[in-house]
């Protein structure tokens, strides 16, 4: 899977104690999480941090970052909508996605074969519930 983009804003780091581990358990879990994040960020080629007048600071990771960077100067949120439409999302779905982004949700875009998209959905659903929308 070569085409994965993540768009979000209001990034926050939280520390919350969820329980205690023995050192061996922590090492195993840390290795698993490290591999997952390493694989995820290995797929994200390119990134950008943009200031969009209406949405505020927006971080874009992956192929979409180049598309947004090329159009962001005067278009603001419209550039993000147009970027999503250029990737193949219907305009109404692109508008809903930008509204969710403005509300503080993250947008994950996966381009690939049906099997690749299904695998990405399975991986992401195992971590956190999401509002699934599929285009194309």
Secondary structure, DSSP 8 states (H G I E B T S, - for coil): --EEEEEE-S------------HHHHHHHHHHHHHHHHHHHHH---EEEEEETTTEEEEEESTHHHHHHHHHHHHTHHHHHHHHHHTT--HHHHHHHHHHHHTT--EEEEES-HHHHHHHHHHHHHHS--------
